[in-house]
Amino acid sequence: MTKQIKLLALWTLTSIVFWSQAQASNENYSPPSYIMIETSQDDMGNKDSALNLDLTIFNNNRIMLYGRRSHMDDQSAQPNRTTSIGFSTDPSNTFNLELKHEESIQELASNTYSNSATANINLSNWILSVEMDTREIQFATSAAARRLRPNVTHITINGKGNSISLGYYGWEAGSASIFFKKNSYDRPLAQLQIAPLWIQRIFSQNSLNAAWGLNKSQKGFTLNRYFERAYISLAWTETVAAVDSSVYAYNSIRGGYDLTQQWSVELEMGTSSSSGYKTTKWTSAALAYRW
């Protein structure tokens, strides 16, 4: 943790230096602020609704606010609420820094508190991004465990992740990017597969479902095609589960269209699949306003 704090401080200092050097060339550029409302649903009955607010503030720095509420098809599962706040230095600079704090709360399942820092380097038609994050994950204990030890309502696992991505924007009407992320945890999550009946006496079923959603690695790519008032984006992501090393593949196509200079709509369709599991399909729709 101390090493990561030092790196955060170094990135912040470097960001200030690059920001002061690039400020003169970006005086007349002001990226728009926007607000976006999005809703999605999959064929398992799970529903999401989200609000995203991105504000340009002094010197083209940005404040990002995000909120999402997820309703699970499982009637025994509580809704998942995710909120985040972020800050970014001017994204048009040669170097810019992003900092974010996020909280994801699901009662009787798991609470996750994460902090991340991303350094972006813009080099002509390329952008290189390096991100690191730390997470505190609180898994709810079972009712039986709470009866034996009322003061122990959750068990905490700490995690951290590092990722790198590279994007190319040199084409006249297109762009592409790839990324890779590696996660680690301070407890061996694979042990959750051992003696499942005993594990269920310690953790609630909803918290075990949340644990199976943790991953130890991710990789993927995105291809974008731009038109005068629209865009199309194709994305593929592969994740490896931290508990049982199952591999999940996600494929999606997303399109956006500018209704006016301020208003735009976006639609997305996608699938997720894994060996031995039914393929899940989802759709989403979003409405955005820029100013």
N, C-alpha and C positions, 0 to 999 in steps of 0.2 A: 504494500500500500504506500509506504514512504517513497519508494522509487517512482510510482506512478504520479504521486503528488509533485515530485520534482520535475517530471516530464511535463505535467500540466503547466507548471510555472514557466518552464523553458519555452513551451509553445506559446504561452501568452506573451512573454517578452519578445519572442521572435515575431509574433503577429503585429505587435505595436511598431516594431522597426520597419517591417515591410509595409504596413499601413501608412506610415508617415512618408515613405518613399513613393508610394503609388498614389497618394491622395490627390496630388496636383493634376494628374492625368485623368482622374475620375470625377472632377468637380461637377461636370455637367450631366453626369449619369446618375439616375435615380431609379432603381428597380421598383416596380409597382408593389404596393401592398395588396393582399387579397384575403378573402374569406371563402372557405369551401365547406359545403355540407354534403355528406356522403352516406349512403345506405347500401347494405349488401346482405345477401342471403345465400345459403348453400342448400343442396338437395337433402341434407340431413335435418333441416329445420332450424339451424342456427342463424341468428340475425345480428347484424352490427349496425350501429349508427354512430357517425363521427362528425366532429366539428374541428376545422383546422383554420387558424388565424395566423397570418404572417405579415408583420408590420415593419415598414421601413422607418427607422428613427434617425437620430443625428448621424451625419457623415456617412449615410447609406448603410450603417449597421442595421441589424435586424433582430426583432424579438419574435419567437415562434411559440404559439400556444396551441395545445392539442388536447382533445378529449374524445373518448370512445366508450360506448356502452355495448357489451356483447350479451345477448340472450341465448342461453344454451337450450337445445332441444330436450336435454335431460332435465326432467322436472325437479329432481333432487338437487340440481346444481344452482347456486346463486349466480346472478348476473355478474359479469366481470367489468369493472370500471377502470379505465386507464386514463391518466392525465400526465401531461408533460409540459415543461417550460424550457425554452432554449434561447440561446443568444449566439449571433453570428456576426463577425466583422464583415466588412464590405465584400460580397462574393465576387466582385469584378477585379479585386486586387490580385496581384501575382500570388500572394499568400493570404489565406484567410483561415480563421479558427472558428469552430463551432463547439459550444458547450451545451449539454442538455441534462436535465434531471427528469426522471420518469418514475411514476408509481402505478402499479397495477394491483388492484385489490379485488379478491374474490373471497367472500366470507365462507368459512368452513372448508376452504380449499388451500389457497396460497396467496401471500402478499409478496410482491417483488418491488424493491427499491433500487434503482440503477442510476449511475452517473456515467456520462461518456464525454469524450473529447475527440474531435476530428480535425486534423490538419489537412488543408487542401492547397495544392500547388498547381497554379495555372501556367502552363508552358506552351505558348502559341496555340496549337490545335489540340493539345493534350491536357488532361487534368489528372493528377495523382492524389489520392486520398488515403490517409492512414488514420485509423480509429482505434481507440482502446476504451474499454468500459469495465466498470466494477458493479456487481450486483449482490444484494442481500435478499435471499429467498426464504420466506417463512412458510413452512408447510404445517397445516393444521393437524393436530393429533386426533385420534379417534375418541369417540364418546367413552369407550371402555378405558382408554389410557387416561382420560381426564378424570374419571371416577377414582382411579388409583392415585393420580398425582394432579389434583385440581389446579395447582399453580403452573403446570406445564401445558400451555395451550398450543404451543407450536414448537417445531424444531427448525433451527436456522442452518441454511447452507449458503456459503459464500462462493461466488463465481466471478470470473473475469474473462474478457474476450479481447482479441486483437484481430483487426481486419485490414485488408488493403484492397483498393480498387483502382482501376485505370480506365479512363474514358478518352475516346477520340472524337473530335468535333470538326474535323477538317473537310468533310464532304459538304457540298453545297446545300443539300437537302436531307441530311441524315447524320446519325451519330451512333456510337456503339460503346458499350462498357462491359467490363468483367470484374468480378470480385471474388475474394476468398476470405473466410472467417474461421477462426479457431477459438473454441471455448474450453475452459477448464473449471473444475469445482474442487472445493477443499474436502469433499467426502466422496468415496467411490459409489456413484449412483448405480452401478451395475449390481451392487449387492441387493438392490430392491427386488431382483428376480429370485433371490434365494429365500426359501421358506416363505412363500407368499401368504400362507395363513397367519404366520407370526407377524409379518409386516403389516397385515391388515388390522392386527390388534393394536399397532402403534400409530399408524396414520389413518386419517379418514379416507374414504374411497375417492372423494373429490380431489384431495391433495395428491393421491397416487396418480390420478388421471393427469393432473397438472405436471407431475414429475416426469411422466412419459412424454410430455411435450417439450422437454428440454433437449437441446441438441449439443453435440460436441464439435460439429463442423458444418459449414455451409459454403457453397460455391454457386456461381451463376453468371449469366450474361443477359444483356438487354440490347435490342436493336430498335432504333427509332427512325421513322420516315416523316418528314415535315412537308406540309403543303401551305398554300397561302393563308388559309384560315383553319387548318386542321392538322392533326398528327395521328400516326398509328405507332404503337409500341408493342413489340413482342418480347416476352421475358421467359426465362427458364431458370429454376433454382433447384438445387439438390441439397438435402439436409441429411445428416446422420445422427440418429437419436443417441442421447448420452446413456440411457439405461440399457437398451438391448441392441444398439448399433443397427437398428432398422434404417433403411434408406428410403426417403420420401422424395418424390419428384413433383415440382409445381410448374405448370405451364399456363401462360395467360396471354391474352391480347387485349390491349386497351386503346381506345380512340377518344380524341377530343375534338370539339368544334367550337369556334368562336361565333356566338350568335351576334354580338356587337363588339365594340372595342372594350367594353367592360364585362359583359356576361359571356360565360362559356359553359358547355356541358361535357361530361366525360362518361363513357360506358366501358365496362370491363367484363370479360368472361374468362374463366379459368378452370383448371382441374388440378387435383392433387391425388397422387397414387403411391402405393407401396406394395411390394410383393406380399400376397396373402390377404390384402385388405381391399375392400370395395373402393373403386375410384369415386371421389367426391367432386361435384361440379358446383361452381359458384358464379354469381353475377353481382355487379355493383353499378350504381349510378351516382353521379355527383353533379352539383351545380356550384359554380364559382363566380365571384364578383371581384374585379380588380379596380384599383383606383390609384 
